[in-house]
Structure formats: C-alpha cells, structure tokens
Amino acid sequence: VTAGAKSYRFDFLIGADGMQSLVRRKVVGRIGKRDTTLTVGYWVDRDFEDEVAIAFVRGISGYIWIFPRNDHLSVGIGARAGETTGRRLYEFLDDFLRRHYPGLLSGKRTRYGALIPSLTPKGFSSNRVCGESWALLGDAAGWADPVTGEGIHYAFCSAELFARAFTSGNVTDYEKLCGRQIVPELRHGASYSRTFYDPAVSARLVTLAREKKSIQTLLAKLLAGEQGYGTLKKELLKTFPSVTRDLLFRIFR
Ligand SMILES: Cc1cc2nc3c(=O)[nH]c(=O)nc-3n(C[C@H](O)[C@H](O)[C@H](O)COP(=O)(O)OP(=O)(O)OC[C@H]3O[C@@H](n4cnc5c(N)ncnc54)[C@H](O)[C@@H]3O)c2cc1C
C-alpha cells in the first residue's frame, strides 16, 4: 500500500471502507451502477417529534424518510440508481416537505448525497468478497438490504463472520459463511424490491397497516430487521385476511 511518499507491506488487506471502497476497486472493481441506490437529502438542524415518517413516491423503487437523530433530523429520499436523477429526487422530497412539513424547509439545513449498495439478483451472482489475502466487509462487500437500504446490521454481521473465518485459519470460508448467513436474506429482498414499491402494493400496505394492528406489527418488525424476507410470505399469509391475497400475489409473483 502506497500512501503519500510511504509504502507499506501487509499480509492481509481488509476493505471496510464503505460503498465507494478504494480496496474493492483495487481487488474486484467497484459496485456497478445498477446495483446501487442513490440517496439525497438534508440534515435539518431541528428537533422533531419522537417519530419516524416514511412516504412512498410513485415511479421510484425507494422512499422518503424523516428520521430523528440525537441533535438533528435526517430527511432524505432514495431510489435505485438509473431510475431518476438526484435533481428529480430533490424535487420529490421538497414537494413532499412543502405539503406536509413546510417548517423543515425554512430552517438551517445541510444537503447530502450518497450511494448505498442494493445488489440485484444478478449482482449477487457475480459478487466476490474475499481472496487468499483480502476481504471486503459491510458496504464495500455490497451487504445492504436492497429494499430498505439498511446496512448497519450486515456490516456488523460480516465483520463477525470474517473474524470467525480468519481465526479458524480458513479465511476463504468468509465467502461461504456470507453465502449462508447474509446472501439468502438479501437475495430474497432483491427479488421483492420492485414489487414492494409498486404503488398498488405500497398504497394497500399503508391502508392495511392503518387498519390492522397485526399488519403494523409485522411491518415494524420487517423494518427493524426482526422479520426476514425468507419467511415473509408465510407470515403475511398468516397475518393477512384472505381478501388481501391478490396483494400477496403482486409482491411474490
Ligand atoms: C443517507 C443514508 C441513510 C442510511 N440510513 C441507514 C439506516 O437508517 N439504517 C441502516 O442500517 N443503514 C443505513 N444506511 C446504510 C449504512 O449507512 C451503511 O450500510 C453502513 O454504514 C455500512 O457500514 P460500513 O462500515 O461498511 O461503511 P461506512 O459506514 O461507509 O464506513 C466506511 C468508513 O471508511 C472510511 N473510508 C473510506 N475510504 C477511506 C480511505 N481511502 N481511507 C481511510 N478511510 C476510508 C469512511 O470515512 C468511513 O468512516 C444509510 C446510508 C445512507 C447513505
């Protein structure tokens, strides 16, 4: 590794350097555009009620969010890269804020833009995350939920799996462990991601969640990572009244 005027040699290189990973670019190449989600938004210097707001936007596979953080709000919108432009995303977001939370547009705010990995089923098939002397963790490996964009859980999970493989002396087992413990769940998510954001599906989900506590609980568990995608269909069938079977078929077609 050469940094500035100095060069160093290492036995093993771990890339835990995020979505734009320099290590990934050197060892396997960057994550392709079609396997990423583009996000833009604002950090708003303001308190908000202790609540989370989420809204769906017709025509994009993503959502608007308002998440309270310790000393500011994270307000943003994400969509699969290539579906639309950053400028259009800001238009969707500003329009939503103007209509529902106008106060958030008048206060002090800082713009941000970032990418999140959201691998497609094809992206998972060609993804490589380790070799004899290197490994990629977290976003650098592509480990984020393709539906919600959440990656913190998978970053920690991949670090744990890597540590297990490294200390056992079989580093390349890391790829196998990820294949068993991370990839199946994310692949399921990838296969649902478009239909989940189909306006006919999201509108029905919102209406049903408003009316039924059991569906609220199931969606909350899904967002909190307590309900996996692999068993989602079974749980929905248990929870949903038979009248909503058509919705299930839309999601899992
Ligand atoms: C707007 C937005 C909102 C999100 N919201 C959520 C959420 O609510 N919940 C959730 O679970 N996930 C969320 N995510 C995804 C989550 O942030 C990532 O999946 C997670 O942070 C990945 O962790 P990581 O350690 O792999 O990478 P990162 O958190 O990106 O950490 C990589 C680190 O490497 C450093 N680095 C990069 N390049 C170099 C270099 N050349 N030299 C030295 N250091 C370097 C960076 O500075 C950074 O500190 C969100 C992402 C975005 C963009």
The ligand as a Tripos MOL2 file, in Angstrom:
@<TRIPOS>MOLECULE
LIG
   53    58     1     0     0
SMALL
NO_CHARGES

@<TRIPOS>ATOM
      1 C1        -28.4160    8.5460    3.6820 C.3       1 LIG1
      2 C2        -28.2060    7.1580    4.2290 C.ar      1 LIG1
      3 C3        -29.0370    6.7010    5.2480 C.ar      1 LIG1
      4 C4        -28.8520    5.4200    5.7590 C.ar      1 LIG1
      5 N1        -29.6760    5.0040    6.7660 N.ar      1 LIG1
      6 C5        -29.4950    3.7930    7.3040 C.ar      1 LIG1
      7 C6        -30.2930    3.3540    8.3860 C.ar      1 LIG1
      8 O1        -31.1780    4.0620    8.8560 O.2       1 LIG1
      9 N2        -30.0680    2.1200    8.8920 N.ar      1 LIG1
     10 C7        -29.0940    1.3020    8.3910 C.ar      1 LIG1
     11 O2        -28.9460    0.1700    8.8780 O.2       1 LIG1
     12 N3        -28.3230    1.6940    7.3730 N.ar      1 LIG1
     13 C8        -28.4720    2.9190    6.8240 C.ar      1 LIG1
     14 N4        -27.6870    3.3210    5.7960 N.ar      1 LIG1
     15 C9        -26.6480    2.4040    5.2810 C.3       1 LIG1
     16 C10       -25.4890    2.3820    6.2620 C.3       1 LIG1
     17 O3        -25.0470    3.7050    6.4840 O.3       1 LIG1
     18 C11       -24.3270    1.5510    5.7010 C.3       1 LIG1
     19 O4        -24.8230    0.3290    5.1810 O.3       1 LIG1
     20 C12       -23.3100    1.2640    6.7910 C.3       1 LIG1
     21 O5        -22.8470    2.4730    7.3250 O.3       1 LIG1
     22 C13       -22.1480    0.4650    6.2190 C.3       1 LIG1
     23 O6        -21.1030    0.4100    7.1620 O.3       1 LIG1
     24 P1        -19.6020    0.2730    6.6730 P.3       1 LIG1
     25 O7        -18.7850    0.2720    7.9250 O.co2     1 LIG1
     26 O8        -19.4680   -0.8640    5.7320 O.co2     1 LIG1
     27 O9        -19.3030    1.5740    5.8050 O.3       1 LIG1
     28 P2        -19.2730    3.1100    6.2580 P.3       1 LIG1
     29 O10       -20.1940    3.3570    7.3890 O.co2     1 LIG1
     30 O11       -19.4410    3.8880    4.9960 O.co2     1 LIG1
     31 O12       -17.7980    3.2900    6.8180 O.3       1 LIG1
     32 C14       -16.6860    3.3020    5.9410 C.3       1 LIG1
     33 C15       -15.5810    4.1050    6.6100 C.3       1 LIG1
     34 O13       -14.3940    4.0210    5.8090 O.3       1 LIG1
     35 C16       -13.8180    5.3100    5.7240 C.3       1 LIG1
     36 N5        -13.0350    5.3880    4.4760 N.ar      1 LIG1
     37 C17       -13.4890    5.3510    3.2070 C.ar      1 LIG1
     38 N6        -12.4640    5.4340    2.3390 N.ar      1 LIG1
     39 C18       -11.3160    5.5120    3.0770 C.ar      1 LIG1
     40 C19        -9.9310    5.6100    2.7560 C.ar      1 LIG1
     41 N7         -9.4960    5.6390    1.4960 N.pl3     1 LIG1
     42 N8         -9.0530    5.6640    3.7710 N.ar      1 LIG1
     43 C20        -9.4780    5.6210    5.0550 C.ar      1 LIG1
     44 N9        -10.7720    5.5300    5.4180 N.ar      1 LIG1
     45 C21       -11.6780    5.4670    4.4420 C.ar      1 LIG1
     46 C22       -15.0040    6.2540    5.7180 C.3       1 LIG1
     47 O14       -14.6250    7.5540    6.1110 O.3       1 LIG1
     48 C23       -15.9240    5.5960    6.7280 C.3       1 LIG1
     49 O15       -15.6550    6.0100    8.0340 O.3       1 LIG1
     50 C24       -27.8290    4.5920    5.2440 C.ar      1 LIG1
     51 C25       -26.9850    5.0550    4.2300 C.ar      1 LIG1
     52 C26       -27.1800    6.3260    3.7240 C.ar      1 LIG1
     53 C27       -26.2650    6.8140    2.6250 C.3       1 LIG1
@<TRIPOS>BOND
     1     1     2 1
     2     2     3 ar
     3     2    52 ar
     4     3     4 ar
     5     4     5 ar
     6     4    50 ar
     7     5     6 ar
     8     6     7 ar
     9     6    13 1
    10     7     8 2
    11     7     9 ar
    12     9    10 ar
    13    10    11 2
    14    10    12 ar
    15    12    13 ar
    16    13    14 ar
    17    14    15 1
    18    14    50 ar
    19    15    16 1
    20    16    17 1
    21    16    18 1
    22    18    19 1
    23    18    20 1
    24    20    21 1
    25    20    22 1
    26    22    23 1
    27    23    24 1
    28    24    25 2
    29    24    26 1
    30    24    27 1
    31    27    28 1
    32    28    29 2
    33    28    30 1
    34    28    31 1
    35    31    32 1
    36    32    33 1
    37    33    34 1
    38    33    48 1
    39    34    35 1
    40    35    36 1
    41    35    46 1
    42    36    37 ar
    43    36    45 ar
    44    37    38 ar
    45    38    39 ar
    46    39    40 ar
    47    39    45 ar
    48    40    41 1
    49    40    42 ar
    50    42    43 ar
    51    43    44 ar
    52    44    45 ar
    53    46    47 1
    54    46    48 1
    55    48    49 1
    56    50    51 ar
    57    51    52 ar
    58    52    53 1
@<TRIPOS>SUBSTRUCTURE
     1 LIG1         1 GROUP 0 **** ****
